[in-house]
């Protein structure tokens, strides 16, 4: 699903509130912005019934350049992981 498809689907579901697609777009963007802020600040975001986003740290490691086979050093980094809620897993 792409962003515009999400906007269209939410606008359709919320038709009884007479929200414009522009308003739905702003709402979705604001929601994701607040989720990102929460993850950055608290290192975790939980949405009951959906799942938990959390920050994970990857250690520095040695990898290989697939074209040359040469060993390269990969720096330590942070990433976001997602663990779905049990009812979400069952739905899949």
N, C-alpha and C positions, 0 to 999 in steps of 0.2 A: 504494500500500500504506500502510495506517495502522499506528500503533504496535502496536495489539493484534493485527493480522494478522501482523506481524513476530514478535511474541512467540509466537503460536500456531504459526507455521511453524518457528521455531527449536526450540520445545519438541517438536514432532513429529519433527524431524530428530534430536534428541538423546534420543529416547525410551529408547534402550538405557542411558543414564546415569541414568535414573529421576529427572530433575530436575523439580521442580514448576514450574508456570507463574510462581509468585511468584519463584522462584530465577532463572528465565530472564529475567524482567523486571528484576530487580536486576542481573544480569549485563549485559544490554543497556544499561541506564542507566549503569552504571559504565563500560562501554566508550566510550560516546559522551561521557561526562564527561571521561575521560582524553584522548580525541581533541581535544576543545575546549581542554583545558589545554595540550596539546602545540602546537596551532596558535597559541594566545595567547603562549606562551613562546618557541617556536622559529620562529614565522611559517610553519611548514610541517609537514605530516604525510604520510608516504608509506606506502602499503600495497601491496607488490608484488603484481601480478596484478589489482589493483583500480584504483588511481590515486593522485593526489597532490592534497591540499588545500593551498592557500597563501593568504596574506593579500595582497590587492591594495588599492592606494590610489587613490581616485578624486579627481581635481582638482576644485576649485571651478569652477562654471560658471554660465552664465545659462540659465534655462529659461523656459517660458511656462505661465501658468495656463490650462488648457484651457477653462475656463468663460468667462473674461473676456478672454483674450489678453494680459493684462498680463505684462510681463517680471518674473521673480523671480530672486533669487540663490540658488543651491543650494550649500550648504557642502561643503567637502571631506569625504570619509568613507572609512572602511575597509570592505572586504567580503571574503568568502571565495570563492575560485574553486576549481573542481574540474577537473582534467585526467585523463580516464580512461586507464588503461594500454592498450597496443596490443591485447592479447588481449581486453580488455573491449570495446573499440571494434569488433573483428571479430565479437564475439558478437552485437552489435546488428544 
